[in-house]
């Protein structure tokens, strides 16, 4: 199995607000990517375990929320590893949108 794809997204929201935004925004973010669907999303405190299907392949991962950043780890099957750079950039961009304070750039 390959090493996980890791994305760290800094924020200034505090842990509780970051978790709240992620819980309400992840479904919308996933729905905006037509080739991907969330098959499982399980929160345990400030940690989300998930399983997604993309292009017929299953990827699993975890999101850890801290007071000042969110770390996303995704294990991609070999077929999806070709898209790792694109996935990393997309995760970071969409995460920053969810975690940026209103009006803050």
ZICOR-V562518 format. One record per helix or strand. SS is the DSSP state (H for helix, E for strand). FROM is the first residue (numbers start at 1). LEN is the number of residues. Records with the same first field share a line. If there is no record, write none. Layout:
SS = FROM-LEN / FROM-LEN
//
This chain:
E = 5-6 / 36-9 / 47-8 / 57-9 / 69-7
H = 15-17 / 80-20
//
